Amino acid sequence: MGSFKRALLGYRRSQVDAAIAERDARSWALEQDAKDALERWNDAVGYRAELEGEVNSLSEMVLEREREIRGLVARLREADERHDRGIASLESVAARLEEIHAQARGQATRIRMKALHDAVEVSRRAQELAEAQSGASQVRNGHGDPEMKDLFEGPVKVEIGPLGDFSQLVGFEDAVGQLGASEISVERFSEGRATLSMHLDEPVDLLRELEERSPLDFRVRRTSDDNLILDVDENQDPGQQAA
């Protein structure tokens, strides 16, 4: 007010009006600035509320994920424990199976050994019985019982052994060939014993003919209508065997 110039009846009206107008303009500008500031503050408050909502939502999501992770960790721990128990159970079962297999192998071995022993015993007793039954009829070559010199005809099989080598089999086969037999073949040659099959077209005193023609000394173990079993004398002179 001190800047106003005084007039005759007071202050100059033009200056007063200009000052009032300037005041009003400043007041309006301040009001506009206040409104703008208020709007910006309201916007900031709304944005802050929106951010807080998003933060709360994210926090809830994080908490939910943490709960899910804790649940997964717990289930994973339970699965690991079940797996460990399963492995331990499998190891126990495997050990038990191995024990059972070992017992079964031992039992099977004992059974096989007993069966083998029984088979050997049965074979030994059968051989003793066969030898006992044919002992009275076993004769040295050239000293046979006339009752055993029966005639053979048709298909006949002769088993002989033990033979020292293949040449003895060839020599005996040649002797058989001199009897007039046909269809001569070696059916079996194993563990020193040979089985020859032949066909006699007419009756032949087979034992006598073999005694005369065979390069081997033998004795008769068993005889039947179409089968002879001969045992070679293993104590005969080697030169005679090779003859």
Secondary structure, DSSP 4 states (H G I P E B T S, - for coil): -TTSPB-SSSB-HHHHHHHHHHHHHHHHHHHHHHHHHHHHHHHHHHHHHHHHHHHHHHHHHHHHHHHHHHHHHHHHHHHHHHHHHHHHHHHHHHHHHHHHHHHHHHHHHHHHHHHHHHHHHHHHHHHHHHHHHHTTT---TT---GGG---EEEEEEEEEE--SSHHHHHHHHHHHHTTT-EEEEEEEEETTEEEEEEEEEEEE-HHHHHHHH-SS-EEEEEE-SSEEEEEE-TTS-HHHHH-
